[in-house]
């Protein structure tokens, strides 16, 4: 018996993959159905491989620091005191919000670092940096107020800092 192309996979009953990498049935070459729940778990398990969270964290950290530095420079140029909070681009706030929801440990670390760096290098009080982040997350993020307050309360060591809009 002469076998045609692909007959080995079809006759052995093995599952094969298409050139696209999608699992398929060896006989019919039809894509196998993957349940949405299974796909969601697969993505969640590979999140660190799919999204370079470490790189994203550093990018967000530098973006926020750049926004704070630019706003502080405007204050200095205008010869005015530090504002009570600064604005952040909504893209940056939404990305920070995503980090808080998906990797709270990394997010809390960079928020703490940002508050310290801004105070030391830019002469922006910690309370102003935290108020900036709290305001931006409250306006542009998906976290509800209670969750955001709870998250930030674990970061704020100085209990004299009260965040309010």
C-alpha positions in Angstrom: 0.0 0.0 0.0 1.3 3.4 -1.0 0.7 6.0 1.6 0.1 9.6 0.6 1.4 12.7 2.2 0.3 13.0 5.9 -1.0 9.4 5.9 1.3 8.4 8.8 -0.3 10.9 11.2 -3.8 10.0 10.0 -3.4 6.3 10.4 -1.6 6.4 13.7 -4.4 8.4 15.4 -1.9 10.8 16.8 -2.7 14.5 17.3 -0.6 16.7 15.2 -0.1 20.4 14.9 -0.7 22.6 11.9 2.1 24.8 10.6 0.5 27.6 12.6 1.0 25.6 15.8 -2.7 25.1 16.5 -3.4 21.5 17.7 -5.5 19.6 15.2 -7.0 16.2 14.8 -4.6 14.0 12.7 -7.4 12.5 10.6 -9.4 15.5 9.6 -6.8 18.2 10.2 -9.5 20.2 11.9 -8.4 22.5 14.8 -9.2 21.0 18.2 -11.6 23.0 20.3 -10.0 24.6 23.3 -12.4 25.8 26.0 -12.2 29.5 27.0 -11.5 28.5 30.6 -8.6 26.3 29.5 -7.2 29.1 27.3 -7.5 31.6 30.2 -5.6 29.3 32.5 -2.9 28.7 29.9 -2.4 32.5 29.3 -2.4 33.1 33.1 0.2 30.4 33.6 2.4 31.9 30.9 1.9 35.5 31.7 5.5 36.1 32.7 6.7 34.6 29.4 4.1 36.4 27.3 4.6 39.8 29.0 8.0 40.8 30.2 6.8 42.1 33.5 10.2 43.1 34.7 10.7 45.3 31.7 7.2 46.7 32.0 7.8 47.6 35.6 11.0 49.5 34.8 9.3 51.3 31.9 6.4 52.4 34.1 8.8 53.5 36.8 10.8 55.7 34.4 7.7 57.1 32.8 6.3 58.2 36.2 9.6 59.6 37.2 9.8 61.5 34.0 6.3 63.0 34.5 7.2 64.0 38.0 10.5 65.6 37.0 8.8 67.5 34.2 6.1 68.9 36.5 8.7 69.8 39.1 10.7 71.6 36.5 7.7 73.6 35.6 7.2 74.5 39.2 10.8 75.6 39.5 10.6 77.7 36.3 7.4 79.4 37.5 9.0 79.9 41.0 6.2 78.3 42.8 6.0 75.7 45.6 5.5 72.1 45.0 1.9 71.3 44.0 -0.2 69.1 46.3 -0.2 66.5 43.4 0.9 66.3 39.8 -0.9 64.8 36.8 0.1 61.6 35.1 -0.8 60.7 31.5 -3.7 58.3 31.6 -1.7 55.7 29.7 0.8 55.5 32.5 -1.9 55.4 35.2 -3.7 52.6 33.4 -0.5 50.6 33.0 0.3 51.1 36.7 -3.2 50.0 37.6 -2.7 46.8 35.5 0.6 46.1 37.4 -1.2 46.6 40.7 -3.9 44.1 39.7 -1.6 41.5 38.2 1.6 41.9 40.1 1.0 43.8 43.3 4.4 42.9 44.8 6.3 44.5 42.0 3.9 47.5 41.9 4.3 48.2 45.6 8.1 48.0 45.2 8.2 50.6 42.4 5.8 52.9 44.2 8.0 52.9 47.3 11.1 53.4 45.2 9.4 56.3 43.3 8.4 58.0 46.4 11.9 57.8 47.8 13.6 58.8 44.6 11.3 61.8 44.0 11.9 63.0 47.5 15.7 62.6 47.3 16.4 63.6 43.7 13.5 65.9 42.7 12.7 67.4 46.1 9.1 66.3 45.9 7.7 65.2 49.2 6.5 61.6 49.5 3.0 62.7 50.2 2.9 64.6 46.9 4.2 61.5 44.9 1.7 59.2 46.6 -1.1 61.7 46.1 -0.2 61.9 42.5 -0.3 58.2 42.0 -3.5 57.8 44.1 -5.3 60.5 42.1 -4.2 59.1 38.7 -5.2 55.6 39.7 -8.5 56.8 41.1 -9.3 58.7 37.9 -7.9 56.3 35.2 -7.6 52.9 36.9 -10.0 50.0 37.3 -9.5 49.4 41.0 -12.3 50.6 43.2 -11.5 53.2 45.9 -11.5 50.8 48.8 -9.1 48.3 47.1 -6.8 51.2 46.1 -6.9 52.6 49.6 -6.1 49.2 51.0 -3.2 48.6 48.6 -1.6 52.0 49.2 -2.1 51.7 53.0 0.4 48.8 52.9 2.9 51.0 51.1 2.6 54.1 53.2 4.9 53.8 56.2 4.4 57.3 57.4 0.9 57.3 58.9 0.8 61.1 58.9 0.2 60.9 55.1 -3.5 60.9 54.3 -4.6 60.7 50.7 -7.8 62.5 49.7 -9.1 64.1 46.6 
